[in-house]
Amino acid sequence: RTPADVALLRAAGVQAFLVGEAFMRAADPGAELARLFAVERA
């Protein structure tokens, strides 16, 4: 649900995420994708 969640899972070796619900609820799915994976660019 948050960039920190993505970072925690990536640190544990997770390479794929099921995030469909986050996009279904988002007003702007593209912005939500960028927000969730912003940690990847940091």
mmCIF entry with sequence, helices, sheets and N, C-alpha, C, O atoms, coordinates in Angstrom:
data_MODEL
# 
_entry.id   MODEL 
# 
_entity.id                         1 
_entity.type                       polymer 
_entity.pdbx_number_of_molecules   1 
# 
_entity_poly.entity_id                      1 
_entity_poly.type                           'polypeptide(L)' 
_entity_poly.nstd_linkage                   no 
_entity_poly.nstd_monomer                   no 
_entity_poly.pdbx_seq_one_letter_code       RTPADVALLRAAGVQAFLVGEAFMRAADPGAELARLFAVERA 
_entity_poly.pdbx_seq_one_letter_code_can   RTPADVALLRAAGVQAFLVGEAFMRAADPGAELARLFAVERA 
_entity_poly.pdbx_strand_id                 A 
# 
loop_
_entity_poly_seq.entity_id 
_entity_poly_seq.num 
_entity_poly_seq.mon_id 
_entity_poly_seq.hetero 
1 1  ARG n 
1 2  THR n 
1 3  PRO n 
1 4  ALA n 
1 5  ASP n 
1 6  VAL n 
1 7  ALA n 
1 8  LEU n 
1 9  LEU n 
1 10 ARG n 
1 11 ALA n 
1 12 ALA n 
1 13 GLY n 
1 14 VAL n 
1 15 GLN n 
1 16 ALA n 
1 17 PHE n 
1 18 LEU n 
1 19 VAL n 
1 20 GLY n 
1 21 GLU n 
1 22 ALA n 
1 23 PHE n 
1 24 MET n 
1 25 ARG n 
1 26 ALA n 
1 27 ALA n 
1 28 ASP n 
1 29 PRO n 
1 30 GLY n 
1 31 ALA n 
1 32 GLU n 
1 33 LEU n 
1 34 ALA n 
1 35 ARG n 
1 36 LEU n 
1 37 PHE n 
1 38 ALA n 
1 39 VAL n 
1 40 GLU n 
1 41 ARG n 
1 42 ALA n 
# 
_struct_asym.id          A 
_struct_asym.entity_id   1 
# 
loop_
_struct_conf.conf_type_id 
_struct_conf.id 
_struct_conf.pdbx_PDB_helix_id 
_struct_conf.beg_label_comp_id 
_struct_conf.beg_label_asym_id 
_struct_conf.beg_label_seq_id 
_struct_conf.pdbx_beg_PDB_ins_code 
_struct_conf.end_label_comp_id 
_struct_conf.end_label_asym_id 
_struct_conf.end_label_seq_id 
_struct_conf.pdbx_end_PDB_ins_code 
_struct_conf.beg_auth_comp_id 
_struct_conf.beg_auth_asym_id 
_struct_conf.beg_auth_seq_id 
_struct_conf.end_auth_comp_id 
_struct_conf.end_auth_asym_id 
_struct_conf.end_auth_seq_id 
_struct_conf.pdbx_PDB_helix_class 
_struct_conf.details 
_struct_conf.pdbx_PDB_helix_length 
HELX_P HELX_P1 AA1 PRO A 3  ? ALA A 11 ? PRO A 3  ALA A 11 1 ? 9 
HELX_P HELX_P2 AA2 GLY A 20 ? ARG A 25 ? GLY A 20 ARG A 25 1 ? 6 
HELX_P HELX_P3 AA3 PRO A 29 ? LEU A 36 ? PRO A 29 LEU A 36 1 ? 8 
HELX_P HELX_P4 AA4 ALA A 38 ? ARG A 41 ? ALA A 38 ARG A 41 1 ? 4 
# 
_struct_conf_type.id          HELX_P 
_struct_conf_type.criteria    ? 
_struct_conf_type.reference   ? 
# 
loop_
_atom_site.group_PDB 
_atom_site.id 
_atom_site.type_symbol 
_atom_site.label_atom_id 
_atom_site.label_alt_id 
_atom_site.label_comp_id 
_atom_site.label_asym_id 
_atom_site.label_entity_id 
_atom_site.label_seq_id 
_atom_site.pdbx_PDB_ins_code 
_atom_site.Cartn_x 
_atom_site.Cartn_y 
_atom_site.Cartn_z 
_atom_site.occupancy 
_atom_site.B_iso_or_equiv 
_atom_site.pdbx_formal_charge 
_atom_site.auth_seq_id 
_atom_site.auth_comp_id 
_atom_site.auth_asym_id 
_atom_site.auth_atom_id 
_atom_site.pdbx_PDB_model_num 
ATOM 1   N N  . ARG A 1 1  ? 0.804   -1.215  0.000   1.00 0.00 ? 1  ARG A N  1 
ATOM 2   C CA . ARG A 1 1  ? 0.000   0.000   0.000   1.00 0.00 ? 1  ARG A CA 1 
ATOM 3   C C  . ARG A 1 1  ? 0.839   1.268   0.000   1.00 0.00 ? 1  ARG A C  1 
ATOM 4   O O  . ARG A 1 1  ? 0.353   2.347   -0.337  1.00 0.00 ? 1  ARG A O  1 
ATOM 5   N N  . THR A 1 2  ? 2.093   1.129   0.377   1.00 0.00 ? 2  THR A N  1 
ATOM 6   C CA . THR A 1 2  ? 2.954   2.311   0.445   1.00 0.00 ? 2  THR A CA 1 
ATOM 7   C C  . THR A 1 2  ? 4.311   1.999   -0.183  1.00 0.00 ? 2  THR A C  1 
ATOM 8   O O  . THR A 1 2  ? 4.664   0.833   -0.359  1.00 0.00 ? 2  THR A O  1 
ATOM 9   N N  . PRO A 1 3  ? 5.067   3.041   -0.519  1.00 0.00 ? 3  PRO A N  1 
ATOM 10  C CA . PRO A 1 3  ? 6.421   2.799   -1.015  1.00 0.00 ? 3  PRO A CA 1 
ATOM 11  C C  . PRO A 1 3  ? 7.273   2.024   -0.006  1.00 0.00 ? 3  PRO A C  1 
ATOM 12  O O  . PRO A 1 3  ? 8.122   1.223   -0.397  1.00 0.00 ? 3  PRO A O  1 
ATOM 13  N N  . ALA A 1 4  ? 7.051   2.257   1.271   1.00 0.00 ? 4  ALA A N  1 
ATOM 14  C CA . ALA A 1 4  ? 7.803   1.520   2.291   1.00 0.00 ? 4  ALA A CA 1 
ATOM 15  C C  . ALA A 1 4  ? 7.477   0.027   2.231   1.00 0.00 ? 4  ALA A C  1 
ATOM 16  O O  . ALA A 1 4  ? 8.360   -0.806  2.437   1.00 0.00 ? 4  ALA A O  1 
ATOM 17  N N  . ASP A 1 5  ? 6.222   -0.315  1.952   1.00 0.00 ? 5  ASP A N  1 
ATOM 18  C CA . ASP A 1 5  ? 5.845   -1.726  1.799   1.00 0.00 ? 5  ASP A CA 1 
ATOM 19  C C  . ASP A 1 5  ? 6.598   -2.352  0.634   1.00 0.00 ? 5  ASP A C  1 
ATOM 20  O O  . ASP A 1 5  ? 7.102   -3.470  0.742   1.00 0.00 ? 5  ASP A O  1 
ATOM 21  N N  . VAL A 1 6  ? 6.674   -1.637  -0.470  1.00 0.00 ? 6  VAL A N  1 
ATOM 22  C CA . VAL A 1 6  ? 7.400   -2.133  -1.644  1.00 0.00 ? 6  VAL A CA 1 
ATOM 23  C C  . VAL A 1 6  ? 8.870   -2.344  -1.287  1.00 0.00 ? 6  VAL A C  1 
ATOM 24  O O  . VAL A 1 6  ? 9.449   -3.374  -1.633  1.00 0.00 ? 6  VAL A O  1 
ATOM 25  N N  . ALA A 1 7  ? 9.470   -1.385  -0.605  1.00 0.00 ? 7  ALA A N  1 
ATOM 26  C CA . ALA A 1 7  ? 10.882  -1.500  -0.228  1.00 0.00 ? 7  ALA A CA 1 
ATOM 27  C C  . ALA A 1 7  ? 11.107  -2.695  0.690   1.00 0.00 ? 7  ALA A C  1 
ATOM 28  O O  . ALA A 1 7  ? 12.086  -3.424  0.525   1.00 0.00 ? 7  ALA A O  1 
ATOM 29  N N  . LEU A 1 8  ? 10.222  -2.903  1.646   1.00 0.00 ? 8  LEU A N  1 
ATOM 30  C CA . LEU A 1 8  ? 10.346  -4.024  2.574   1.00 0.00 ? 8  LEU A CA 1 
ATOM 31  C C  . LEU A 1 8  ? 10.272  -5.358  1.835   1.00 0.00 ? 8  LEU A C  1 
ATOM 32  O O  . LEU A 1 8  ? 11.074  -6.257  2.086   1.00 0.00 ? 8  LEU A O  1 
ATOM 33  N N  . LEU A 1 9  ? 9.316   -5.480  0.934   1.00 0.00 ? 9  LEU A N  1 
ATOM 34  C CA . LEU A 1 9  ? 9.166   -6.718  0.173   1.00 0.00 ? 9  LEU A CA 1 
ATOM 35  C C  . LEU A 1 9  ? 10.354  -6.949  -0.758  1.00 0.00 ? 9  LEU A C  1 
ATOM 36  O O  . LEU A 1 9  ? 10.833  -8.075  -0.892  1.00 0.00 ? 9  LEU A O  1 
ATOM 37  N N  . ARG A 1 10 ? 10.832  -5.873  -1.403  1.00 0.00 ? 10 ARG A N  1 
ATOM 38  C CA . ARG A 1 10 ? 12.000  -6.008  -2.290  1.00 0.00 ? 10 ARG A CA 1 
ATOM 39  C C  . ARG A 1 10 ? 13.219  -6.456  -1.493  1.00 0.00 ? 10 ARG A C  1 
ATOM 40  O O  . ARG A 1 10 ? 13.998  -7.285  -1.962  1.00 0.00 ? 10 ARG A O  1 
ATOM 41  N N  . ALA A 1 11 ? 13.389  -5.909  -0.284  1.00 0.00 ? 11 ALA A N  1 
ATOM 42  C CA . ALA A 1 11 ? 14.520  -6.283  0.565   1.00 0.00 ? 11 ALA A CA 1 
ATOM 43  C C  . ALA A 1 11 ? 14.446  -7.756  0.967   1.00 0.00 ? 11 ALA A C  1 
ATOM 44  O O  . ALA A 1 11 ? 15.469  -8.393  1.217   1.00 0.00 ? 11 ALA A O  1 
ATOM 45  N N  . ALA A 1 12 ? 13.231  -8.286  1.026   1.00 0.00 ? 12 ALA A N  1 
ATOM 46  C CA . ALA A 1 12 ? 13.029  -9.696  1.375   1.00 0.00 ? 12 ALA A CA 1 
ATOM 47  C C  . ALA A 1 12 ? 13.158  -10.609 0.158   1.00 0.00 ? 12 ALA A C  1 
ATOM 48  O O  . ALA A 1 12 ? 13.017  -11.826 0.275   1.00 0.00 ? 12 ALA A O  1 
ATOM 49  N N  . GLY A 1 13 ? 13.426  -10.021 -1.012  1.00 0.00 ? 13 GLY A N  1 
ATOM 50  C CA . GLY A 1 13 ? 13.632  -10.818 -2.209  1.00 0.00 ? 13 GLY A CA 1 
ATOM 51  C C  . GLY A 1 13 ? 12.408  -10.985 -3.093  1.00 0.00 ? 13 GLY A C  1 
ATOM 52  O O  . GLY A 1 13 ? 12.455  -11.717 -4.082  1.00 0.00 ? 13 GLY A O  1 
ATOM 53  N N  . VAL A 1 14 ? 11.319  -10.321 -2.755  1.00 0.00 ? 14 VAL A N  1 
ATOM 54  C CA . VAL A 1 14 ? 10.106  -10.410 -3.573  1.00 0.00 ? 14 VAL A CA 1 
ATOM 55  C C  . VAL A 1 14 ? 10.346  -9.649  -4.872  1.00 0.00 ? 14 VAL A C  1 
ATOM 56  O O  . VAL A 1 14 ? 10.830  -8.517  -4.859  1.00 0.00 ? 14 VAL A O  1 
ATOM 57  N N  . GLN A 1 15 ? 10.005  -10.281 -5.995  1.00 0.00 ? 15 GLN A N  1 
ATOM 58  C CA . GLN A 1 15 ? 10.240  -9.659  -7.295  1.00 0.00 ? 15 GLN A CA 1 
ATOM 59  C C  . GLN A 1 15 ? 8.963   -9.330  -8.049  1.00 0.00 ? 15 GLN A C  1 
ATOM 60  O O  . GLN A 1 15 ? 9.017   -8.722  -9.118  1.00 0.00 ? 15 GLN A O  1 
ATOM 61  N N  . ALA A 1 16 ? 7.817   -9.723  -7.510  1.00 0.00 ? 16 ALA A N  1 
ATOM 62  C CA . ALA A 1 16 ? 6.538   -9.447  -8.175  1.00 0.00 ? 16 ALA A CA 1 
ATOM 63  C C  . ALA A 1 16 ? 5.506   -9.071  -7.123  1.00 0.00 ? 16 ALA A C  1 
ATOM 64  O O  . ALA A 1 16 ? 5.546   -9.557  -5.992  1.00 0.00 ? 16 ALA A O  1 
ATOM 65  N N  . PHE A 1 17 ? 4.582   -8.200  -7.510  1.00 0.00 ? 17 PHE A N  1 
ATOM 66  C CA . PHE A 1 17 ? 3.576   -7.702  -6.580  1.00 0.00 ? 17 PHE A CA 1 
ATOM 67  C C  . PHE A 1 17 ? 2.211   -7.729  -7.241  1.00 0.00 ? 17 PHE A C  1 
ATOM 68  O O  . PHE A 1 17 ? 2.080   -7.411  -8.422  1.00 0.00 ? 17 PHE A O  1 
ATOM 69  N N  . LEU A 1 18 ? 1.213   -8.102  -6.493  1.00 0.00 ? 18 LEU A N  1 
ATOM 70  C CA . LEU A 1 18 ? -0.163  -8.029  -6.958  1.00 0.00 ? 18 LEU A CA 1 
ATOM 71  C C  . LEU A 1 18 ? -0.739  -6.738  -6.398  1.00 0.00 ? 18 LEU A C  1 
ATOM 72  O O  . LEU A 1 18 ? -1.009  -6.640  -5.201  1.00 0.00 ? 18 LEU A O  1 
ATOM 73  N N  . VAL A 1 19 ? -0.928  -5.742  -7.268  1.00 0.00 ? 19 VAL A N  1 
ATOM 74  C CA . VAL A 1 19 ? -1.333  -4.413  -6.805  1.00 0.00 ? 19 VAL A CA 1 
ATOM 75  C C  . VAL A 1 19 ? -2.604  -3.924  -7.490  1.00 0.00 ? 19 VAL A C  1 
ATOM 76  O O  . VAL A 1 19 ? -2.866  -2.721  -7.502  1.00 0.00 ? 19 VAL A O  1 
ATOM 77  N N  . GLY A 1 20 ? -3.388  -4.813  -8.052  1.00 0.00 ? 20 GLY A N  1 
ATOM 78  C CA . GLY A 1 20 ? -4.581  -4.417  -8.798  1.00 0.00 ? 20 GLY A CA 1 
ATOM 79  C C  . GLY A 1 20 ? -5.552  -3.570  -8.013  1.00 0.00 ? 20 GLY A C  1 
ATOM 80  O O  . GLY A 1 20 ? -6.093  -2.599  -8.543  1.00 0.00 ? 20 GLY A O  1 
ATOM 81  N N  . GLU A 1 21 ? -5.786  -3.920  -6.747  1.00 0.00 ? 21 GLU A N  1 
ATOM 82  C CA . GLU A 1 21 ? -6.747  -3.164  -5.943  1.00 0.00 ? 21 GLU A CA 1 
ATOM 83  C C  . GLU A 1 21 ? -6.307  -1.717  -5.767  1.00 0.00 ? 21 GLU A C  1 
ATOM 84  O O  . GLU A 1 21 ? -7.136  -0.808  -5.803  1.00 0.00 ? 21 GLU A O  1 
ATOM 85  N N  . ALA A 1 22 ? -5.030  -1.500  -5.579  1.00 0.00 ? 22 ALA A N  1 
ATOM 86  C CA . ALA A 1 22 ? -4.524  -0.136  -5.424  1.00 0.00 ? 22 ALA A CA 1 
ATOM 87  C C  . ALA A 1 22 ? -4.848  0.701   -6.657  1.00 0.00 ? 22 ALA A C  1 
ATOM 88  O O  . ALA A 1 22 ? -5.210  1.872   -6.544  1.00 0.00 ? 22 ALA A O  1 
ATOM 89  N N  . PHE A 1 23 ? -4.716  0.094   -7.827  1.00 0.00 ? 23 PHE A N  1 
ATOM 90  C CA . PHE A 1 23 ? -5.004  0.831   -9.060  1.00 0.00 ? 23 PHE A CA 1 
ATOM 91  C C  . PHE A 1 23 ? -6.494  1.016   -9.282  1.00 0.00 ? 23 PHE A C  1 
ATOM 92  O O  . PHE A 1 23 ? -6.915  2.044   -9.812  1.00 0.00 ? 23 PHE A O  1 
ATOM 93  N N  . MET A 1 24 ? -7.288  0.049   -8.892  1.00 0.00 ? 24 MET A N  1 
ATOM 94  C CA . MET A 1 24 ? -8.744  0.165   -9.049  1.00 0.00 ? 24 MET A CA 1 
ATOM 95  C C  . MET A 1 24 ? -9.301  1.290   -8.188  1.00 0.00 ? 24 MET A C  1 
ATOM 96  O O  . MET A 1 24 ? -10.269 1.946   -8.572  1.00 0.00 ? 24 MET A O  1 
ATOM 97  N N  . ARG A 1 25 ? -8.704  1.515   -7.044  1.00 0.00 ? 25 ARG A N  1 
ATOM 98  C CA . ARG A 1 25 ? -9.182  2.551   -6.122  1.00 0.00 ? 25 ARG A CA 1 
ATOM 99  C C  . ARG A 1 25 ? -8.598  3.935   -6.431  1.00 0.00 ? 25 ARG A C  1 
ATOM 100 O O  . ARG A 1 25 ? -9.132  4.945   -5.974  1.00 0.00 ? 25 ARG A O  1 
ATOM 101 N N  . ALA A 1 26 ? -7.529  3.987   -7.188  1.00 0.00 ? 26 ALA A N  1 
ATOM 102 C CA . ALA A 1 26 ? -6.837  5.246   -7.449  1.00 0.00 ? 26 ALA A CA 1 
ATOM 103 C C  . ALA A 1 26 ? -7.572  6.087   -8.488  1.00 0.00 ? 26 ALA A C  1 
ATOM 104 O O  . ALA A 1 26 ? -8.075  5.571   -9.486  1.00 0.00 ? 26 ALA A O  1 
ATOM 105 N N  . ALA A 1 27 ? -7.621  7.378   -8.235  1.00 0.00 ? 27 ALA A N  1 
ATOM 106 C CA . ALA A 1 27 ? -8.204  8.303   -9.210  1.00 0.00 ? 27 ALA A CA 1 
ATOM 107 C C  . ALA A 1 27 ? -7.329  8.363   -10.463 1.00 0.00 ? 27 ALA A C  1 
ATOM 108 O O  . ALA A 1 27 ? -7.842  8.499   -11.574 1.00 0.00 ? 27 ALA A O  1 
ATOM 109 N N  . ASP A 1 28 ? -6.010  8.263   -10.282 1.00 0.00 ? 28 ASP A N  1 
ATOM 110 C CA . ASP A 1 28 ? -5.049  8.304   -11.391 1.00 0.00 ? 28 ASP A CA 1 
ATOM 111 C C  . ASP A 1 28 ? -4.112  7.097   -11.256 1.00 0.00 ? 28 ASP A C  1 
ATOM 112 O O  . ASP A 1 28 ? -3.105  7.177   -10.553 1.00 0.00 ? 28 ASP A O  1 
ATOM 113 N N  . PRO A 1 29 ? -4.435  5.982   -11.921 1.00 0.00 ? 29 PRO A N  1 
ATOM 114 C CA . PRO A 1 29 ? -3.620  4.768   -11.770 1.00 0.00 ? 29 PRO A CA 1 
ATOM 115 C C  . PRO A 1 29 ? -2.139  4.966   -12.108 1.00 0.00 ? 29 PRO A C  1 
ATOM 116 O O  . PRO A 1 29 ? -1.275  4.373   -11.462 1.00 0.00 ? 29 PRO A O  1 
ATOM 117 N N  . GLY A 1 30 ? -1.845  5.782   -13.099 1.00 0.00 ? 30 GLY A N  1 
ATOM 118 C CA . GLY A 1 30 ? -0.444  6.034   -13.452 1.00 0.00 ? 30 GLY A CA 1 
ATOM 119 C C  . GLY A 1 30 ? 0.313   6.719   -12.331 1.00 0.00 ? 30 GLY A C  1 
ATOM 120 O O  . GLY A 1 30 ? 1.457   6.372   -12.039 1.00 0.00 ? 30 GLY A O  1 
ATOM 121 N N  . ALA A 1 31 ? -0.327  7.690   -11.708 1.00 0.00 ? 31 ALA A N  1 
ATOM 122 C CA . ALA A 1 31 ? 0.297   8.383   -10.581 1.00 0.00 ? 31 ALA A CA 1 
ATOM 123 C C  . ALA A 1 31 ? 0.466   7.434   -9.399  1.00 0.00 ? 31 ALA A C  1 
ATOM 124 O O  . ALA A 1 31 ? 1.463   7.505   -8.680  1.00 0.00 ? 31 ALA A O  1 
ATOM 125 N N  . GLU A 1 32 ? -0.499  6.555   -9.199  1.00 0.00 ? 32 GLU A N  1 
ATOM 126 C CA . GLU A 1 32 ? -0.404  5.575   -8.114  1.00 0.00 ? 32 GLU A CA 1 
ATOM 127 C C  . GLU A 1 32 ? 0.767   4.625   -8.351  1.00 0.00 ? 32 GLU A C  1 
ATOM 128 O O  . GLU A 1 32 ? 1.491   4.290   -7.413  1.00 0.00 ? 32 GLU A O  1 
ATOM 129 N N  . LEU A 1 33 ? 0.957   4.194   -9.577  1.00 0.00 ? 33 LEU A N  1 
ATOM 130 C CA . LEU A 1 33 ? 2.092   3.338   -9.914  1.00 0.00 ? 33 LEU A CA 1 
ATOM 131 C C  . LEU A 1 33 ? 3.407   4.052   -9.608  1.00 0.00 ? 33 LEU A C  1 
ATOM 132 O O  . LEU A 1 33 ? 4.309   3.471   -9.004  1.00 0.00 ? 33 LEU A O  1 
ATOM 133 N N  . ALA A 1 34 ? 3.509   5.295   -10.021 1.00 0.00 ? 34 ALA A N  1 
ATOM 134 C CA . ALA A 1 34 ? 4.721   6.075   -9.758  1.00 0.00 ? 34 ALA A CA 1 
ATOM 135 C C  . ALA A 1 34 ? 4.947   6.242   -8.260  1.00 0.00 ? 34 ALA A C  1 
ATOM 136 O O  . ALA A 1 34 ? 6.084   6.164   -7.794  1.00 0.00 ? 34 ALA A O  1 
ATOM 137 N N  . ARG A 1 35 ? 3.883   6.469   -7.507  1.00 0.00 ? 35 ARG A N  1 
ATOM 138 C CA . ARG A 1 35 ? 4.000   6.655   -6.061  1.00 0.00 ? 35 ARG A CA 1 
ATOM 139 C C  . ARG A 1 35 ? 4.478   5.364   -5.389  1.00 0.00 ? 35 ARG A C  1 
ATOM 140 O O  . ARG A 1 35 ? 5.370   5.397   -4.540  1.00 0.00 ? 35 ARG A O  1 
ATOM 141 N N  . LEU A 1 36 ? 3.890   4.241   -5.766  1.00 0.00 ? 36 LEU A N  1 
ATOM 142 C CA . LEU A 1 36 ? 4.251   2.973   -5.134  1.00 0.00 ? 36 LEU A CA 1 
ATOM 143 C C  . LEU A 1 36 ? 5.705   2.593   -5.379  1.00 0.00 ? 36 LEU A C  1 
ATOM 144 O O  . LEU A 1 36 ? 6.359   2.037   -4.498  1.00 0.00 ? 36 LEU A O  1 
ATOM 145 N N  . PHE A 1 37 ? 6.206   2.887   -6.556  1.00 0.00 ? 37 PHE A N  1 
ATOM 146 C CA . PHE A 1 37 ? 7.554   2.468   -6.902  1.00 0.00 ? 37 PHE A CA 1 
ATOM 147 C C  . PHE A 1 37 ? 8.557   3.615   -6.879  1.00 0.00 ? 37 PHE A C  1 
ATOM 148 O O  . PHE A 1 37 ? 9.663   3.477   -7.402  1.00 0.00 ? 37 PHE A O  1 
ATOM 149 N N  . ALA A 1 38 ? 8.189   4.741   -6.281  1.00 0.00 ? 38 ALA A N  1 
ATOM 150 C CA . ALA A 1 38 ? 9.100   5.880   -6.163  1.00 0.00 ? 38 ALA A CA 1 
ATOM 151 C C  . ALA A 1 38 ? 10.365  5.480   -5.418  1.00 0.00 ? 38 ALA A C  1 
ATOM 152 O O  . ALA A 1 38 ? 11.445  5.993   -5.711  1.00 0.00 ? 38 ALA A O  1 
ATOM 153 N N  . VAL A 1 39 ? 10.244  4.590   -4.481  1.00 0.00 ? 39 VAL A N  1 
ATOM 154 C CA . VAL A 1 39 ? 11.374  4.120   -3.689  1.00 0.00 ? 39 VAL A CA 1 
ATOM 155 C C  . VAL A 1 39 ? 12.417  3.448   -4.577  1.00 0.00 ? 39 VAL A C  1 
ATOM 156 O O  . VAL A 1 39 ? 13.605  3.473   -4.257  1.00 0.00 ? 39 VAL A O  1 
ATOM 157 N N  . GLU A 1 40 ? 11.994  2.855   -5.676  1.00 0.00 ? 40 GLU A N  1 
ATOM 158 C CA . GLU A 1 40 ? 12.909  2.183   -6.599  1.00 0.00 ? 40 GLU A CA 1 
ATOM 159 C C  . GLU A 1 40 ? 13.881  3.177   -7.231  1.00 0.00 ? 40 GLU A C  1 
ATOM 160 O O  . GLU A 1 40 ? 15.005  2.808   -7.572  1.00 0.00 ? 40 GLU A O  1 
ATOM 161 N N  . ARG A 1 41 ? 13.467  4.421   -7.389  1.00 0.00 ? 41 ARG A N  1 
ATOM 162 C CA . ARG A 1 41 ? 14.296  5.435   -8.037  1.00 0.00 ? 41 ARG A CA 1 
ATOM 163 C C  . ARG A 1 41 ? 15.147  6.197   -7.038  1.00 0.00 ? 41 ARG A C  1 
ATOM 164 O O  . ARG A 1 41 ? 16.041  6.946   -7.433  1.00 0.00 ? 41 ARG A O  1 
ATOM 165 N N  . ALA A 1 42 ? 14.889  6.021   -5.769  1.00 0.00 ? 42 ALA A N  1 
ATOM 166 C CA . ALA A 1 42 ? 15.602  6.796   -4.735  1.00 0.00 ? 42 ALA A CA 1 
ATOM 167 C C  . ALA A 1 42 ? 16.994  6.246   -4.491  1.00 0.00 ? 42 ALA A C  1 
ATOM 168 O O  . ALA A 1 42 ? 17.729  6.774   -3.658  1.00 0.00 ? 42 ALA A O  1 
# 
